[in-house]
Amino acid sequence: MDSTRTQYKTIGNHPQAHDDGIWTITWSKDGSNTILSGSVDDTVKVWRWDKTQLELRHRFEGHNLGVISVDVDHSGQIAASSSIDSVINVWDINGGKLSKSLDTNKVNTWTVCLSPDGRYVASGSNTNEVFMFSVESGKIEATLEAGGKFTSCVKWSPDNQRLGCASMDGTVSIFNAEGKLEHKFSGDDKSQNIHSHNKPVRGIVFSPNSSVLYTACDDGYINMFDVRSGKVITSLTGHSSWVLAVDASCDDEHIVTGSSDKTVKVWSVRERQCEHTFDDHTDQVWAVAFDHTGKCIASGSDDQSIRIFECPTSPHDRVVFVVVDAVLLYVSEKFWVLALGNSSTLEVAGIKNLL
């Protein structure tokens, strides 16, 4: 049988990545294995993962209070960070320097997200507003009324067509590219016979094809929203405390969540259940992020460490062998078993769909 399939395991641990708790982490999707982390120690750090350890490339200073969020554009060259002091900084990753500070005009900004094309930074605030900043001019170009109280998190869809945002009262809103509100979900909506958030939503992310929005909430649930219909698909539960962060793998097979119960959980999107729980951290986990392959996860915690986890590869990713003079022994939906000339057996996953 196939013994090469990757198992869930911890493959990296940087125990003192920051001098204080790590509140945000992101992994560039350009294939450079660049990880950015932000901390209560007021710094943003740029790391390179070489598959065995984290190498510090840059240490960015420029915030006077704890860094709340950090994001990177699809090119992997531009990053944006925000902090409790309402400062939004744009960084040149390759150059290792500050490009500019955006003119927040004394508005109280919160978490930030870069648009996939790198042109805009969206920011939540301590009101129900979402501010759209131009990266080029550094100015506010649009303001969206998200509803709810205190816009806690924002996220662009991968296709650059929608912006999702969530609030501390559980309200979740989705806007189109023109800034028009398409859907709004709140805890007061009892029209759907499924769990609705009524506590702070601290993390959101779109699926790779931009059709589903995942939310992480203090109520312990992860909701899956259908972006087109505006309906809640299902709710996942399994953490014993607040769910603080969520990210989706590029192959749309898994999502990962971090929680104040100190664990990182990996969920099967298809089965809609938890597949594995990592309990390496010793304090609450504020941040999780998949790499560009969907096979590795980075997490950041109040224990000041960054952990790297490896996930099993999808059956569709495994190697298909062409075997001559083999006898078909068994067929199932997922694999064929063949008998070779020496009476050994070989499992070939996914080959049925290729023939």
C-alpha positions in Angstrom: 0.0 0.0 0.0 1.1 3.6 -0.4 3.2 4.7 2.5 4.4 8.0 1.1 1.4 10.1 2.1 2.3 12.9 4.3 0.8 12.8 7.9 -0.1 15.7 10.1 2.9 16.8 12.0 4.8 19.8 13.4 7.8 20.6 11.2 8.9 24.0 12.6 9.0 25.9 15.9 10.5 29.3 16.5 9.8 29.8 20.3 10.8 33.4 20.6 9.7 34.8 17.3 8.7 38.1 19.0 9.1 39.7 22.3 5.4 39.6 23.0 2.2 37.9 21.8 1.8 37.4 18.1 -1.6 38.7 16.9 -1.3 38.3 13.1 0.4 36.2 10.5 0.3 35.8 6.8 2.0 33.6 4.2 2.8 35.0 0.8 1.1 33.2 -2.1 3.8 33.9 -4.7 5.8 30.8 -3.9 8.6 32.6 -2.1 7.9 31.0 1.2 7.7 34.4 2.8 5.9 34.7 6.2 5.0 38.0 7.8 4.1 38.3 11.5 2.9 41.2 13.7 3.1 41.4 17.4 2.1 43.3 20.5 5.8 44.3 20.6 5.0 46.9 17.9 7.0 45.2 15.2 6.4 43.4 11.9 8.8 40.7 11.0 9.5 39.1 7.6 10.6 35.5 7.6 11.7 33.0 5.0 10.7 29.3 5.6 13.4 27.0 4.1 11.4 23.8 4.9 13.5 23.3 8.1 13.6 26.6 9.9 12.5 30.2 9.9 15.1 32.7 8.8 14.5 36.4 9.8 14.8 38.6 6.7 13.6 42.0 8.0 12.4 43.6 11.2 10.0 46.5 10.5 9.5 49.2 13.1 7.1 52.1 12.7 4.2 51.4 14.9 4.0 52.8 18.4 1.5 50.3 19.7 0.8 46.6 19.1 0.4 45.4 15.5 -3.1 44.1 14.9 -2.9 42.8 11.4 -0.6 42.4 8.4 -1.3 41.4 4.8 0.6 40.9 1.6 -0.5 41.3 -2.0 -0.5 38.5 -4.5 2.9 39.5 -6.0 4.6 39.1 -2.6 6.3 42.5 -2.9 4.0 44.8 -1.0 2.7 44.4 2.6 0.4 46.5 4.8 0.1 46.5 8.5 -2.1 48.2 11.1 -1.8 48.8 14.8 -3.7 49.9 17.9 -2.4 53.5 17.3 -4.5 53.6 14.0 -1.4 53.8 11.9 -1.4 51.9 8.6 2.0 51.3 7.0 2.9 50.0 3.6 6.1 48.1 3.3 8.5 47.2 0.5 9.3 43.5 1.3 12.2 43.0 -1.1 13.7 46.3 -0.2 13.1 45.8 3.5 11.9 49.3 4.1 8.8 51.4 4.8 7.2 52.6 1.5 4.7 55.0 3.1 2.3 55.6 5.9 -1.3 56.1 4.8 -3.2 59.2 5.7 -5.8 57.9 8.1 -7.0 61.4 8.8 -7.4 60.6 12.4 -9.9 57.9 11.8 -9.7 55.0 14.2 -8.6 52.2 11.8 -8.4 48.5 12.8 -7.5 45.4 10.8 -6.3 45.8 7.2 -6.4 43.8 4.0 -4.6 44.5 0.6 -6.6 44.0 -2.5 -5.2 41.1 -4.7 -4.0 43.6 -7.3 -2.2 45.6 -4.6 -4.1 48.9 -5.4 -6.1 49.3 -2.3 -6.0 48.8 1.4 -9.3 48.1 3.2 -9.5 48.8 6.9 -12.1 48.2 9.6 -12.7 50.8 12.3 -14.2 51.2 15.8 -17.4 52.3 14.1 -19.4 50.4 11.5 -17.4 51.9 8.7 -14.8 50.3 6.3 -12.3 52.7 4.8 -10.8 52.1 1.3 -7.3 53.6 0.9 -5.4 54.0 -2.3 -1.9 52.5 -2.0 -0.6 55.0 -4.6 -2.0 58.2 -3.1 -2.3 57.1 0.5 -5.7 58.7 0.7 -9.2 57.5 1.6 -11.0 56.9 -1.7 -14.3 55.4 -0.4 -16.1 54.7 2.9 -18.5 51.7 3.2 -21.2 51.3 5.8 -20.8 47.8 7.1 -23.4 47.8 9.8 -23.0 46.3 13.2 -20.7 47.7 15.9 -16.9 48.0 15.5 -15.7 46.5 12.2 -13.2 43.9 13.5 -12.0 42.3 10.3 -12.0 42.7 6.5 -11.0 40.5 3.6 -10.9 40.7 -0.2 -12.0 37.8 -2.3 -9.3 36.2 -4.4 -11.0 37.2 -7.6 -10.9 40.9 -6.4 -14.7 41.2 -6.9 -15.9 41.3 -3.3 -15.0 42.6 0.1 -16.1 40.8 3.2 -16.2 42.4 6.6 -17.4 41.4 10.1 -18.1 43.2 13.4 -17.8 42.7 17.1 -21.6 42.1 17.4 -21.5 39.2 14.9 -22.7 41.1 11.8 -21.1 39.8 8.6 -21.4 41.9 5.4 -20.3 41.3 1.8 -19.8 44.2 -0.7 -19.3 44.0 -4.5 -16.4 45.7 -6.4 -18.5 48.8 -6.7 -19.0 49.1 -3.0 -22.6 48.0 -3.0 -23.9 45.9 -0.1 -24.8 42.4 -1.5 -25.5 40.5 1.7 -25.7 41.1 5.4 -25.9 38.5 8.1 -26.6 39.3 11.7 -27.4 37.4 14.9 -30.9 38.9 14.9 -31.7 37.0 11.7 -33.6 33.9 12.6 -34.8 33.2 9.1 -32.3 30.4 8.7 -32.5 27.3 10.8 -28.8 27.4 11.5 -26.4 29.1 14.0 -26.1 32.8 13.6 -23.2 34.7 15.1 -24.0 37.1 18.0 -20.6 37.6 19.4 -17.4 39.1 18.0 -16.2 37.7 14.6 -12.4 38.0 14.7 -11.5 36.3 11.4 -12.9 35.9 7.9 -11.6 34.4 4.6 -13.0 33.6 1.2 -12.6 30.2 -0.5 -10.1 30.1 -3.4 -12.9 30.4 -5.9 -14.5 33.2 -4.0 -17.8 31.4 -3.6 -17.7 30.8 0.1 -16.9 33.0 3.1 -15.7 31.4 6.3 -16.0 33.2 9.6 -14.3 32.6 13.0 -16.3 33.8 16.0 -16.1 34.1 19.8 -19.2 31.9 20.0 -17.0 28.9 19.1 -18.5 28.4 15.6 -17.0 28.6 12.1 -19.8 29.6 9.7 -19.7 28.9 5.9 -21.6 31.5 3.9 -22.6 31.0 0.3 -21.5 34.3 -1.3 -24.0 34.1 -4.3 -27.2 33.1 -2.4 -26.4 34.9 0.8 -27.3 31.8 2.8 -25.4 30.1 5.7 -24.3 26.7 4.3 -23.4 25.2 7.7 -21.7 25.8 11.0 -18.7 23.9 12.3 -17.9 23.5 16.0 -15.2 21.8 17.9 -13.1 24.4 19.7 -13.7 24.7 23.5 -13.3 28.5 23.4 -13.3 31.5 21.1 -12.3 30.9 17.5 -9.9 33.8 16.7 -8.6 33.1 13.2 -9.4 31.2 10.0 -7.7 30.6 6.6 -8.5 28.5 3.6 -6.2 26.2 1.6 -5.6 27.0 -2.1 -6.9 23.6 -3.2 -10.2 24.2 -1.3 -9.8 21.0 0.6 -9.3 22.4 4.1 -9.6 25.4 6.3 -7.6 26.0 9.5 -8.6 27.8 12.6 -6.8 29.1 15.7 -8.5 29.5 19.1 -8.1 30.8 22.6 -8.2 27.1 23.7 -4.6 27.1 22.5 -5.2 24.7 19.6 -5.0 24.8 15.8 -7.6 22.7 14.0 -7.6 21.6 10.4 -11.1 21.0 8.9 -12.2 19.0 5.9 -14.3 21.3 3.7 -15.9 18.3 2.0 -16.7 16.3 5.1 -17.4 19.4 7.2 -15.6 18.1 10.2 -12.3 18.5 12.1 -9.5 16.2 10.7 -6.7 17.1 13.1 -5.9 19.2 16.2 -2.5 20.6 16.9 -1.9 21.4 20.6 1.7 22.6 20.5 1.0 26.2 21.6 0.9 27.1 25.3 -1.3 30.2 25.0 -4.2 31.3 22.7 -3.7 31.2 19.0 -4.5 34.5 17.3 -3.3 33.8 13.8 -3.1 31.0 11.2 -2.2 30.9 7.5 -1.7 28.4 4.8 1.2 28.5 2.4 0.7 28.7 -1.4 0.5 25.0 -1.8 -2.1 24.4 1.0 0.2 21.8 2.5 1.8 23.9 5.3 0.3 26.1 8.0 1.9 28.8 10.0 0.4 29.9 13.4 1.1 32.7 15.8 0.3 32.8 19.5 0.4 34.8 22.7 3.1 32.3 23.7 5.4 34.4 21.3 6.1 31.4 19.1 5.5 30.7 15.4 4.8 27.0 14.6 4.8 25.4 11.2 2.6 22.4 10.5 2.5 20.0 7.6 -0.8 18.6 6.3 -1.5 15.4 4.4 -1.4 15.7 0.7 -4.7 15.3 -1.2 -5.1 11.9 -2.9 -5.2 13.7 -6.2 -1.7 15.0 -5.6 -0.1 11.5 -5.3 1.9 10.0 -8.2 0.2 7.9 -10.7 2.2 4.9 -12.0 1.7 3.2 -15.3 1.9 -0.6 -14.7 2.2 -3.2 -17.4 1.1 -6.8 -17.0 -0.8 -6.1 -13.8 -3.9 -7.9 -12.7 -6.8 -5.8 -11.3 -7.7 -7.0 -7.8 -9.9 -4.4 -6.4 -11.8 -1.2 -7.4 -13.2 1.5 -5.1 -14.3 5.0 -5.7 -10.9 6.4 -4.6 -8.3 3.8 -5.8 -7.5 0.7 -7.7 -5.3 -2.1 -6.3 -3.2 -4.0 -8.8 -1.2 -7.2 -8.5 2.2 -7.1 -10.1 4.3 -9.9 -11.4 6.0 -10.4 -8.0 2.7 -10.7 -6.2 3.1 -7.4 -4.5 0.3 -4.8 -4.5 0.3 -1.1 -5.5 -2.4 1.4 -4.5 -2.9 4.1 -7.2 -5.1 6.9 -5.8 -7.3 8.8 -8.1 -6.4 6.8 -11.2 -10.0 5.9 -11.9 -10.8 9.5 -12.8 -7.8 9.6 -15.2 -8.6 6.6 -17.4 
